[in-house]
Every structure is written in C-alpha cells, then in structure tokens.
Amino acid sequence: MNWADGINGAYEFIGGIFLLLNCFRIYKDKKIRGVTLSAATFFSTWSWWNLYYYPSLNQWISFCGGIFIAVTNTWWVGMAIYYTIKENKNEPI
C-alpha cells in the first residue's frame, strides 16, 4: 500500500457512503427529480471499470472502496430506472 492508494481508497469509501444516502433517499421518495439517468449510468460504468483498473495498479485499498461505490452506483441506477418506469405507468395518457 502507498499513501496515494490510501487517500484514493478513502475517497471511494466516502463516495460510496454518499451514494448510499442517495439510494435511501430514492427509496423514501419513490421518485427521481433533478438528476439525469445518463450521467448516473456513466459514473456507474466508470466505477465498474475501476474494479479492473485498480488491481492492475496494485491499488487494493482503492479496489475495496471501488467495490462499495460500484455496488451502490448500480443500486442507485437500478432504483432510478424502476421508479421512473413505475411513475410513467401511473401517469394518465
């Protein structure tokens, strides 16, 4: 481990915590407002890329934080899709 991996890994873990708060908020509100799904999907795919990238650099703390952020990103995108579809079905034609 080096100090840069430790700092980056801490950012990954903290980012995962903030994303987890977003997941709880979506679950509570049951709707999405003010966020584009395309941007969230982009960052979700980037987080999955990091799960390949960090081990190639031997950055194992970043990899562990990356697992957390990839899972929470994917959970958020999944809920965003689910609640968007659900809301659109409930709208009158």
MOPAC internal coordinates of N, CA, C and O (Angstrom, degrees):
PM7 1SCF
backbone

  N    0.0000 0     0.00 0     0.00 0    0    0    0
  C    1.4536 1     0.00 0     0.00 0    1    0    0
  C    1.5207 1   109.48 1     0.00 0    2    1    0
  O    1.2310 1   120.94 1   -36.62 1    3    2    1
  N    1.3186 1   115.81 1   143.38 1    3    2    1
  C    1.4580 1   120.45 1   172.44 1    5    3    2
  C    1.5282 1   108.91 1  -123.55 1    6    5    3
  O    1.2310 1   120.78 1   -10.86 1    7    6    5
  N    1.3061 1   116.12 1   169.14 1    7    6    5
  C    1.4611 1   119.71 1  -174.17 1    9    7    6
  C    1.5282 1   112.03 1   -64.05 1   10    9    7
  O    1.2310 1   119.92 1   144.44 1   11   10    9
  N    1.3494 1   117.76 1   -35.56 1   11   10    9
  C    1.4571 1   120.41 1  -179.63 1   13   11   10
  C    1.5306 1   110.80 1   -65.27 1   14   13   11
  O    1.2310 1   120.29 1   140.97 1   15   14   13
  N    1.3280 1   117.06 1   -39.03 1   15   14   13
  C    1.4680 1   120.64 1   176.78 1   17   15   14
  C    1.5195 1   110.19 1   -64.37 1   18   17   15
  O    1.2310 1   120.65 1   139.27 1   19   18   17
  N    1.3190 1   116.36 1   -40.73 1   19   18   17
  C    1.4626 1   120.39 1   178.96 1   21   19   18
  C    1.5201 1   112.20 1   -62.17 1   22   21   19
  O    1.2310 1   120.45 1   136.13 1   23   22   21
  N    1.3208 1   116.75 1   -43.87 1   23   22   21
  C    1.4681 1   120.33 1   179.60 1   25   23   22
  C    1.5246 1   110.35 1   -68.30 1   26   25   23
  O    1.2310 1   120.18 1   134.04 1   27   26   25
  N    1.3238 1   117.25 1   -45.96 1   27   26   25
  C    1.4636 1   119.93 1   179.75 1   29   27   26
  C    1.5257 1   110.83 1   -63.27 1   30   29   27
  O    1.2310 1   120.68 1   139.26 1   31   30   29
  N    1.3259 1   116.30 1   -40.74 1   31   30   29
  C    1.4649 1   120.20 1   177.69 1   33   31   30
  C    1.5195 1   111.60 1   -61.90 1   34   33   31
  O    1.2310 1   120.48 1   141.01 1   35   34   33
  N    1.3361 1   116.68 1   -38.99 1   35   34   33
  C    1.4637 1   120.17 1   177.30 1   37   35   34
  C    1.5226 1   110.80 1   -63.41 1   38   37   35
  O    1.2310 1   120.13 1   138.33 1   39   38   37
  N    1.3405 1   117.35 1   -41.67 1   39   38   37
  C    1.4653 1   120.60 1   176.16 1   41   39   38
  C    1.5271 1   110.99 1   -61.46 1   42   41   39
  O    1.2310 1   120.39 1   139.92 1   43   42   41
  N    1.3212 1   116.86 1   -40.08 1   43   42   41
  C    1.4721 1   120.53 1   178.80 1   45   43   42
  C    1.5314 1   110.47 1   -62.92 1   46   45   43
  O    1.2310 1   120.17 1   133.29 1   47   46   45
  N    1.3276 1   117.27 1   -46.71 1   47   46   45
  C    1.4651 1   120.56 1   179.19 1   49   47   46
  C    1.5232 1   112.02 1   -63.24 1   50   49   47
  O    1.2310 1   120.42 1   134.95 1   51   50   49
  N    1.3314 1   116.80 1   -45.05 1   51   50   49
  C    1.4623 1   120.77 1   179.90 1   53   51   50
  C    1.5303 1   110.23 1   -64.89 1   54   53   51
  O    1.2310 1   120.49 1   139.23 1   55   54   53
  N    1.3405 1   116.67 1   -40.77 1   55   54   53
  C    1.4607 1   120.16 1   175.69 1   57   55   54
  C    1.5207 1   111.43 1   -59.76 1   58   57   55
  O    1.2310 1   120.60 1   141.11 1   59   58   57
  N    1.3252 1   116.46 1   -38.89 1   59   58   57
  C    1.4626 1   120.62 1   177.09 1   61   59   58
  C    1.5172 1   112.14 1   -63.16 1   62   61   59
  O    1.2310 1   120.48 1   142.64 1   63   62   61
  N    1.3205 1   116.69 1   -37.36 1   63   62   61
  C    1.4737 1   120.51 1   177.76 1   65   63   62
  C    1.5287 1   110.11 1   -64.55 1   66   65   63
  O    1.2310 1   120.45 1   134.84 1   67   66   65
  N    1.3426 1   116.74 1   -45.16 1   67   66   65
  C    1.4627 1   119.55 1   178.69 1   69   67   66
  C    1.5262 1   111.41 1   -64.14 1   70   69   67
  O    1.2310 1   120.32 1   140.67 1   71   70   69
  N    1.3178 1   116.99 1   -39.33 1   71   70   69
  C    1.4618 1   119.73 1   176.39 1   73   71   70
  C    1.5235 1   111.37 1   -64.75 1   74   73   71
  O    1.2310 1   120.63 1   143.37 1   75   74   73
  N    1.3153 1   116.40 1   -36.63 1   75   74   73
  C    1.4604 1   120.48 1   177.22 1   77   75   74
  C    1.5266 1   110.28 1   -62.51 1   78   77   75
  O    1.2310 1   120.24 1   139.72 1   79   78   77
  N    1.3266 1   117.15 1   -40.28 1   79   78   77
  C    1.4672 1   120.60 1   175.41 1   81   79   78
  C    1.5301 1   111.03 1   -61.28 1   82   81   79
  O    1.2310 1   120.45 1   141.23 1   83   82   81
  N    1.3435 1   116.74 1   -38.77 1   83   82   81
  C    1.4620 1   120.23 1   176.10 1   85   83   82
  C    1.5279 1   111.24 1   -63.58 1   86   85   83
  O    1.2310 1   120.50 1   140.74 1   87   86   85
  N    1.3217 1   116.65 1   -39.26 1   87   86   85
  C    1.4697 1   120.72 1   178.01 1   89   87   86
  C    1.5235 1   110.62 1   -62.64 1   90   89   87
  O    1.2310 1   120.41 1   135.75 1   91   90   89
  N    1.3198 1   116.82 1   -44.25 1   91   90   89
  C    1.4653 1   120.24 1   178.56 1   93   91   90
  C    1.5296 1   110.68 1   -62.93 1   94   93   91
  O    1.2310 1   120.67 1   143.51 1   95   94   93
  N    1.3301 1   116.32 1   -36.49 1   95   94   93
  C    1.4616 1   120.48 1  -179.45 1   97   95   94
  C    1.5314 1   110.93 1   -67.50 1   98   97   95
  O    1.2310 1   120.59 1   136.46 1   99   98   97
  N    1.3191 1   116.49 1   -43.54 1   99   98   97
  C    1.4652 1   119.35 1   177.88 1  101   99   98
  C    1.5247 1   109.92 1   -62.02 1  102  101   99
  O    1.2310 1   120.46 1   137.30 1  103  102  101
  N    1.3116 1   116.73 1   -42.70 1  103  102  101
  C    1.4612 1   120.56 1  -179.80 1  105  103  102
  C    1.5280 1   110.42 1   -60.92 1  106  105  103
  O    1.2310 1   120.83 1   139.05 1  107  106  105
  N    1.3310 1   116.02 1   -40.95 1  107  106  105
  C    1.4655 1   120.46 1   179.86 1  109  107  106
  C    1.5241 1   111.12 1   -68.43 1  110  109  107
  O    1.2310 1   120.28 1   133.34 1  111  110  109
  N    1.3329 1   117.08 1   -46.66 1  111  110  109
  C    1.4683 1   121.85 1  -175.33 1  113  111  110
  C    1.5337 1   112.92 1   -78.08 1  114  113  111
  O    1.2310 1   120.56 1   151.16 1  115  114  113
  N    1.3142 1   116.54 1   -28.84 1  115  114  113
  C    1.4715 1   122.01 1  -177.91 1  117  115  114
  C    1.5250 1   112.73 1    61.63 1  118  117  115
  O    1.2310 1   120.64 1  -153.02 1  119  118  117
  N    1.3458 1   116.39 1    26.98 1  119  118  117
  C    1.4624 1   120.94 1   177.02 1  121  119  118
  C    1.5211 1   109.60 1  -160.49 1  122  121  119
  O    1.2310 1   121.32 1   -15.05 1  123  122  121
  N    1.3215 1   115.09 1   164.95 1  123  122  121
  C    1.4621 1   122.23 1  -178.25 1  125  123  122
  C    1.5220 1   107.81 1  -119.13 1  126  125  123
  O    1.2310 1   120.56 1   -47.33 1  127  126  125
  N    1.3250 1   116.53 1   132.67 1  127  126  125
  C    1.4608 1   121.06 1   177.09 1  129  127  126
  C    1.5262 1   109.50 1  -142.11 1  130  129  127
  O    1.2310 1   120.67 1   -43.66 1  131  130  129
  N    1.3333 1   116.33 1   136.34 1  131  130  129
  C    1.4525 1   121.33 1   171.18 1  133  131  130
  C    1.5090 1   116.35 1    76.49 1  134  133  131
  O    1.2310 1   119.78 1  -165.90 1  135  134  133
  N    1.3259 1   118.02 1    14.10 1  135  134  133
  C    1.4630 1   121.15 1  -179.34 1  137  135  134
  C    1.5221 1   107.66 1  -134.12 1  138  137  135
  O    1.2310 1   120.48 1   -43.43 1  139  138  137
  N    1.3230 1   116.70 1   136.57 1  139  138  137
  C    1.4550 1   118.76 1   176.46 1  141  139  138
  C    1.5283 1   109.38 1   -89.41 1  142  141  139
  O    1.2310 1   121.08 1   -45.80 1  143  142  141
  N    1.2938 1   115.54 1   134.20 1  143  142  141
  C    1.4532 1   121.20 1   179.51 1  145  143  142
  C    1.5271 1   111.15 1   -65.67 1  146  145  143
  O    1.2310 1   120.37 1   147.19 1  147  146  145
  N    1.3387 1   116.90 1   -32.81 1  147  146  145
  C    1.4679 1   119.87 1  -179.66 1  149  147  146
  C    1.5325 1   111.49 1   -64.03 1  150  149  147
  O    1.2310 1   119.64 1   139.18 1  151  150  149
  N    1.3191 1   118.30 1   -40.82 1  151  150  149
  C    1.4657 1   120.78 1   178.44 1  153  151  150
  C    1.5246 1   110.60 1   -65.95 1  154  153  151
  O    1.2310 1   120.22 1   135.95 1  155  154  153
  N    1.3085 1   117.18 1   -44.05 1  155  154  153
  C    1.4587 1   120.93 1   179.49 1  157  155  154
  C    1.5252 1   110.82 1   -63.89 1  158  157  155
  O    1.2310 1   120.33 1   141.62 1  159  158  157
  N    1.3208 1   116.97 1   -38.38 1  159  158  157
  C    1.4678 1   120.77 1   178.39 1  161  159  158
  C    1.5226 1   110.59 1   -66.80 1  162  161  159
  O    1.2310 1   120.15 1   139.49 1  163  162  161
  N    1.3282 1   117.31 1   -40.51 1  163  162  161
  C    1.4639 1   120.53 1   176.79 1  165  163  162
  C    1.5271 1   111.15 1   -57.88 1  166  165  163
  O    1.2310 1   120.40 1   130.94 1  167  166  165
  N    1.3258 1   116.84 1   -49.06 1  167  166  165
  C    1.4616 1   119.59 1  -178.62 1  169  167  166
  C    1.5237 1   111.75 1   -68.21 1  170  169  167
  O    1.2310 1   120.76 1   151.03 1  171  170  169
  N    1.3121 1   116.16 1   -28.97 1  171  170  169
  C    1.4593 1   119.54 1   175.66 1  173  171  170
  C    1.5322 1   110.49 1   -66.69 1  174  173  171
  O    1.2310 1   120.45 1   134.87 1  175  174  173
  N    1.3301 1   116.74 1   -45.13 1  175  174  173
  C    1.4688 1   118.73 1   178.74 1  177  175  174
  C    1.5278 1   111.32 1   -65.97 1  178  177  175
  O    1.2310 1   120.35 1   145.83 1  179  178  177
  N    1.3166 1   116.95 1   -34.17 1  179  178  177
  C    1.4611 1   120.46 1   176.77 1  181  179  178
  C    1.5294 1   110.21 1   -63.87 1  182  181  179
  O    1.2310 1   120.53 1   139.44 1  183  182  181
  N    1.3158 1   116.59 1   -40.56 1  183  182  181
  C    1.4661 1   119.45 1   179.44 1  185  183  182
  C    1.5282 1   111.14 1   -64.14 1  186  185  183
  O    1.2310 1   120.15 1   144.53 1  187  186  185
  N    1.3390 1   117.33 1   -35.47 1  187  186  185
  C    1.4695 1   119.50 1   176.69 1  189  187  186
  C    1.5264 1   110.85 1   -70.60 1  190  189  187
  O    1.2310 1   119.58 1   144.36 1  191  190  189
  N    1.3182 1   118.41 1   -35.64 1  191  190  189
  C    1.4626 1   121.65 1   175.43 1  193  191  190
  C    1.5355 1   110.12 1   -59.69 1  194  193  191
  O    1.2310 1   120.87 1   139.50 1  195  194  193
  N    1.3266 1   115.94 1   -40.50 1  195  194  193
  C    1.4654 1   119.93 1  -179.37 1  197  195  194
  C    1.5258 1   112.41 1   -60.64 1  198  197  195
  O    1.2310 1   119.79 1   154.79 1  199  198  197
  N    1.3243 1   118.01 1   -25.21 1  199  198  197
  C    1.4620 1   120.04 1   178.41 1  201  199  198
  C    1.5254 1   111.82 1   -69.67 1  202  201  199
  O    1.2310 1   120.33 1   159.82 1  203  202  201
  N    1.3029 1   116.98 1   -20.18 1  203  202  201
  C    1.4709 1   120.85 1   169.96 1  205  203  202
  C    1.5341 1   110.15 1   -89.22 1  206  205  203
  O    1.2310 1   121.41 1   137.92 1  207  206  205
  N    1.3202 1   114.91 1   -42.08 1  207  206  205
  C    1.4587 1   121.32 1  -171.59 1  209  207  206
  C    1.5327 1   113.20 1   -67.29 1  210  209  207
  O    1.2310 1   120.00 1   132.75 1  211  210  209
  N    1.3179 1   117.60 1   -47.25 1  211  210  209
  C    1.4659 1   119.85 1  -176.70 1  213  211  210
  C    1.5260 1   113.40 1   -60.44 1  214  213  211
  O    1.2310 1   118.78 1   134.65 1  215  214  213
  N    1.3243 1   119.93 1   -45.35 1  215  214  213
  C    1.4684 1   118.08 1   177.30 1  217  215  214
  C    1.5309 1   112.75 1   -63.07 1  218  217  215
  O    1.2310 1   120.07 1   149.11 1  219  218  217
  N    1.3368 1   117.47 1   -30.89 1  219  218  217
  C    1.4671 1   119.09 1   178.87 1  221  219  218
  C    1.5231 1   111.22 1   -65.74 1  222  221  219
  O    1.2310 1   120.62 1   159.67 1  223  222  221
  N    1.3256 1   116.41 1   -20.33 1  223  222  221
  C    1.4721 1   121.84 1   177.61 1  225  223  222
  C    1.5274 1   112.19 1  -102.43 1  226  225  223
  O    1.2310 1   120.73 1  -175.99 1  227  226  225
  N    1.3306 1   116.21 1     4.01 1  227  226  225
  C    1.4699 1   121.95 1  -174.66 1  229  227  226
  C    1.5230 1   112.30 1    58.48 1  230  229  227
  O    1.2310 1   120.86 1  -142.01 1  231  230  229
  N    1.3099 1   115.96 1    37.99 1  231  230  229
  C    1.4636 1   121.83 1   178.05 1  233  231  230
  C    1.5313 1   108.04 1  -104.22 1  234  233  231
  O    1.2310 1   121.39 1   -96.81 1  235  234  233
  N    1.3130 1   114.95 1    83.19 1  235  234  233
  C    1.4571 1   120.73 1  -171.01 1  237  235  234
  C    1.5261 1   113.61 1   -79.32 1  238  237  235
  O    1.2310 1   119.69 1   151.94 1  239  238  237
  N    1.3082 1   118.20 1   -28.06 1  239  238  237
  C    1.4650 1   119.53 1   175.47 1  241  239  238
  C    1.5236 1   109.26 1   -70.44 1  242  241  239
  O    1.2310 1   120.44 1   137.56 1  243  242  241
  N    1.3233 1   116.77 1   -42.44 1  243  242  241
  C    1.4589 1   120.57 1   175.93 1  245  243  242
  C    1.5213 1   110.33 1   -62.13 1  246  245  243
  O    1.2310 1   120.36 1   141.82 1  247  246  245
  N    1.3178 1   116.91 1   -38.18 1  247  246  245
  C    1.4619 1   120.96 1   178.48 1  249  247  246
  C    1.5275 1   110.74 1   -61.87 1  250  249  247
  O    1.2310 1   120.29 1   134.82 1  251  250  249
  N    1.3244 1   117.04 1   -45.18 1  251  250  249
  C    1.4729 1   120.24 1   179.82 1  253  251  250
  C    1.5230 1   110.77 1   -63.11 1  254  253  251
  O    1.2310 1   120.03 1   134.95 1  255  254  253
  N    1.3270 1   117.54 1   -45.05 1  255  254  253
  C    1.4650 1   120.51 1   175.47 1  257  255  254
  C    1.5167 1   110.71 1   -64.14 1  258  257  255
  O    1.2310 1   120.46 1   145.36 1  259  258  257
  N    1.3232 1   116.73 1   -34.64 1  259  258  257
  C    1.4569 1   121.53 1   179.05 1  261  259  258
  C    1.5176 1   112.83 1   -64.38 1  262  261  259
  O    1.2310 1   120.46 1   145.15 1  263  262  261
  N    1.3166 1   116.72 1   -34.85 1  263  262  261
  C    1.4724 1   119.87 1   175.99 1  265  263  262
  C    1.5233 1   109.38 1   -60.37 1  266  265  263
  O    1.2310 1   120.88 1   132.84 1  267  266  265
  N    1.3243 1   115.92 1   -47.16 1  267  266  265
  C    1.4637 1   121.21 1  -179.15 1  269  267  266
  C    1.5244 1   111.08 1   -60.53 1  270  269  267
  O    1.2310 1   120.49 1   133.08 1  271  270  269
  N    1.3152 1   116.66 1   -46.92 1  271  270  269
  C    1.4619 1   119.89 1  -176.58 1  273  271  270
  C    1.5357 1   111.00 1   -71.01 1  274  273  271
  O    1.2310 1   119.59 1   145.66 1  275  274  273
  N    1.3305 1   118.39 1   -34.34 1  275  274  273
  C    1.4683 1   120.87 1   178.10 1  277  275  274
  C    1.5247 1   110.89 1   -66.17 1  278  277  275
  O    1.2310 1   120.73 1   136.84 1  279  278  277
  N    1.3224 1   116.21 1   -43.16 1  279  278  277
  C    1.4655 1   119.74 1  -179.93 1  281  279  278
  C    1.5296 1   110.78 1   -66.06 1  282  281  279
  O    1.2310 1   120.04 1   134.55 1  283  282  281
  N    1.3259 1   117.52 1   -45.45 1  283  282  281
  C    1.4674 1   119.19 1  -178.63 1  285  283  282
  C    1.5267 1   111.28 1   -69.21 1  286  285  283
  O    1.2310 1   119.69 1   143.30 1  287  286  285
  N    1.3319 1   118.19 1   -36.70 1  287  286  285
  C    1.4673 1   120.80 1   174.82 1  289  287  286
  C    1.5245 1   110.85 1   -59.62 1  290  289  287
  O    1.2310 1   120.94 1   134.02 1  291  290  289
  N    1.3122 1   115.81 1   -45.98 1  291  290  289
  C    1.4612 1   120.55 1  -178.77 1  293  291  290
  C    1.5249 1   110.75 1   -66.66 1  294  293  291
  O    1.2310 1   120.20 1   140.47 1  295  294  293
  N    1.3107 1   117.22 1   -39.53 1  295  294  293
  C    1.4628 1   121.58 1   177.45 1  297  295  294
  C    1.5267 1   109.49 1   -61.19 1  298  297  295
  O    1.2310 1   120.27 1   134.58 1  299  298  297
  N    1.3418 1   117.08 1   -45.42 1  299  298  297
  C    1.4541 1   121.51 1  -179.90 1  301  299  298
  C    1.5270 1   110.86 1   -61.10 1  302  301  299
  O    1.2310 1   120.12 1   131.96 1  303  302  301
  N    1.3263 1   117.37 1   -48.04 1  303  302  301
  C    1.4643 1   120.92 1  -179.56 1  305  303  302
  C    1.5276 1   110.13 1   -61.39 1  306  305  303
  O    1.2310 1   120.45 1   137.30 1  307  306  305
  N    1.3203 1   116.75 1   -42.70 1  307  306  305
  C    1.4604 1   120.27 1   178.07 1  309  307  306
  C    1.5185 1   112.37 1   -59.85 1  310  309  307
  O    1.2310 1   120.38 1   134.85 1  311  310  309
  N    1.3261 1   116.88 1   -45.15 1  311  310  309
  C    1.4667 1   119.85 1   178.13 1  313  311  310
  C    1.5258 1   111.05 1   -66.84 1  314  313  311
  O    1.2310 1   120.37 1   142.48 1  315  314  313
  N    1.3223 1   116.90 1   -37.52 1  315  314  313
  C    1.4649 1   119.88 1   178.90 1  317  315  314
  C    1.5234 1   110.49 1   -61.81 1  318  317  315
  O    1.2310 1   120.39 1   136.09 1  319  318  317
  N    1.3134 1   116.86 1   -43.91 1  319  318  317
  C    1.4631 1   120.46 1   177.73 1  321  319  318
  C    1.5221 1   110.04 1   -63.78 1  322  321  319
  O    1.2310 1   120.35 1   132.69 1  323  322  321
  N    1.3170 1   116.94 1   -47.31 1  323  322  321
  C    1.4646 1   121.77 1  -178.28 1  325  323  322
  C    1.5245 1   111.48 1   -58.36 1  326  325  323
  O    1.2310 1   120.14 1   128.61 1  327  326  325
  N    1.3381 1   117.34 1   -51.39 1  327  326  325
  C    1.4617 1   120.06 1  -176.66 1  329  327  326
  C    1.5258 1   112.32 1   -71.40 1  330  329  327
  O    1.2310 1   119.56 1   150.58 1  331  330  329
  N    1.3181 1   118.45 1   -29.42 1  331  330  329
  C    1.4648 1   120.85 1   175.37 1  333  331  330
  C    1.5242 1   110.23 1   -66.88 1  334  333  331
  O    1.2310 1   120.51 1   134.08 1  335  334  333
  N    1.3307 1   116.63 1   -45.92 1  335  334  333
  C    1.4665 1   120.16 1   177.81 1  337  335  334
  C    1.5263 1   110.30 1   -62.94 1  338  337  335
  O    1.2310 1   120.67 1   135.99 1  339  338  337
  N    1.3123 1   116.33 1   -44.01 1  339  338  337
  C    1.4705 1   120.70 1  -179.36 1  341  339  338
  C    1.5274 1   110.57 1   -61.58 1  342  341  339
  O    1.2310 1   120.29 1   135.96 1  343  342  341
  N    1.3221 1   117.06 1   -44.04 1  343  342  341
  C    1.4698 1   120.34 1   179.86 1  345  343  342
  C    1.5196 1   111.12 1   -65.06 1  346  345  343
  O    1.2310 1   120.23 1   138.94 1  347  346  345
  N    1.3272 1   117.17 1   -41.06 1  347  346  345
  C    1.4739 1   120.51 1  -179.42 1  349  347  346
  C    1.5290 1   111.17 1   -66.24 1  350  349  347
  O    1.2310 1   119.67 1   148.76 1  351  350  349
  N    1.3163 1   118.23 1   -31.24 1  351  350  349
  C    1.4691 1   120.68 1   178.09 1  353  351  350
  C    1.5201 1   111.14 1   -70.53 1  354  353  351
  O    1.2310 1   120.34 1   151.08 1  355  354  353
  N    1.3327 1   116.96 1   -28.92 1  355  354  353
  C    1.4540 1   121.28 1  -178.13 1  357  355  354
  C    1.5320 1   113.68 1   -83.60 1  358  357  355
  O    1.2310 1   120.19 1   169.74 1  359  358  357
  N    1.3383 1   117.24 1   -10.26 1  359  358  357
  C    1.4654 1   120.23 1  -179.36 1  361  359  358
  C    1.5281 1   109.90 1   -77.92 1  362  361  359
  O    1.2310 1   120.54 1   -40.18 1  363  362  361
  N    1.3140 1   116.56 1   139.82 1  363  362  361
  C    1.4724 1   118.85 1   176.03 1  365  363  362
  C    1.5203 1   111.11 1   -68.00 1  366  365  363
  O    1.2310 1   120.81 1   -30.67 1  367  366  365
  N    1.3038 1   116.06 1   149.33 1  367  366  365
  C    1.4747 1   121.01 1  -177.79 1  369  367  366
  C    1.5075 1   110.93 1   -83.99 1  370  369  367
  O    1.2310 1   120.10 1   180.00 1  371  370  369

